[in-house]
Amino acid sequence: MLLKEIKKIFHQELNEIYGEDEVSSFFYLLIEHYLGLERFVLAIQPNLMVDKQEETKLFKALSELKINRPIQYITGRAYFMDMEFKVGPGVLIPRPETEELARWVVSDVTEISESLDILDMGTGSGCIAIGLAKVLKNANVHALDISEEALGLAKENARNNDADVHFFQSDMTNFSIKQKFDIVASNPPYVRYLEKNKMNNNVLDYEPETALFVSDDDPLFFYRSIAEFTTKNLKPNGMLYLEINQYLGVETCCLLKKYDFEKIELRKDMFGNDRMIKAIKN
């Protein structure tokens, strides 16, 4: 079958769901992933044929996209800080907002020559920890997650990206270690169940609920646990970086003040939402 005809079918079937530009993006990602073809291939070879096996892979992906399965779970990969990460249903897909948080850490400490001890709490795919370990050559990076499945993927991603990260399997709400850290970073569950109706089906139907949602009655539960941990394990003048619920920025800042943090900075993400906090331990 002609590849250009498959592309036409993709647009016919998916444009109403995703829009023309995003469907084109999906198609080019898939031909690169399954066929090893560059996005401009049809401009050079407009009559390029694909065999039955290649055609089957593309149409299987099409059927999955029609039921809102995320493209990252279809290809099994996502990108973060210019690195490729393996992802699956057991971990959240790395978001651009989370990359903004990691790059904030990098921009703050890139001029520091002394060794830095960093902890990522609730690492998931390992994207924050691995990103920091790759860029900050003077950092000793540690990461924890309660999920054995997530840690398996995180360790594989660390190996694939040649990043030195020390992983722990532990519940972040009950983690104990003697070591003290210069930096603690976290993107914990923060979406309240009452906000479900604002979320897309590709998130609700496929990404792990335990990594997304927190009780409506105590939405800052994980942030309180992290703050409690830092009372013993964050060095004086140590820095805490958090991704947060956009609707609870003020409340999260107030919580941190109760735990002796100062110079608390609330920052918006690229979409203009309150999304990140940096705080310094007194």
C-alpha positions, 0 to 999 in steps of 0.5 A: 500500500502507498504510504501517502494513502495510509497518511490520508486514512490517518487524517480521515479517521483522526482529524475530528478527534485530534486536529490535523496538525497533531495527526500529522505529528502522530503519523510522522512519529509512527513511521519513524518508530516502526519504519525508520523513516524521516518525516520528509520521506514522502516529499522525496518518495511520494509513491513509496510503498510499505509492505503488509507487515509495516502496514499492519503496525501503522493501522494497529496504532491508528486503532489505538489512537481512535480510543485515545491511547497516548502515542507515548504508550503506543511507541513505548517512549517519550522525550525529556531534556533531550533524552529518550525514556521508555514509558508504559502504563505503570508510569506517568508520561513525562510532561513539559511542565515537569521538564521546566521544574528540572531545568529550574534546578539546573539553572540554579545550581549549574555554577556550583562546583561542590558535590551536590546530594539530590533526592527525587521523591516519587521518581516514576519513569526516572525523568527528573533524577536522570535528567539532573544526573546527566546534566549536573556532573557534580551531583550524587542523585538518588530517587525513590518510588513505591512502585516496583514496576516504575522502578524497573522502568526508571532503572532501565532508563538510567542505563539507556541514558548512561545516568548514575542514579541510586534507586530505592523502593519506598513509600515517600510518606514513610521514607527514612534514611540517615543521609542529608540532601542539598536538594529534594525534588518531587512531582507527587500526586496532586490532582483532586478527584473533584478535578477529574472532569477537567481531564482528558480521556487519554489521561484518565483511561490510561495513566496510573491513577495512583500517580495522579490523584489525591484525596479531595479532603487532604490534597496536600497530603504528599506535600506535608509528608515531603516537608516532614522528611525535609525537617531531618534530611534537607541540609541548612539552606537546602532547596526544595523543588515541587511540581504542584496543583495549579489551583493550590499554589497559595495553600502549598506555599503556606504549608511550607512556611509552617515547616521553616522554609523561606524564600518561597517562590511560586512560578508559572509554567509555559501555559500560565498556570501556577505549577512549581515551587522552590523553597529554601530551608532555614 
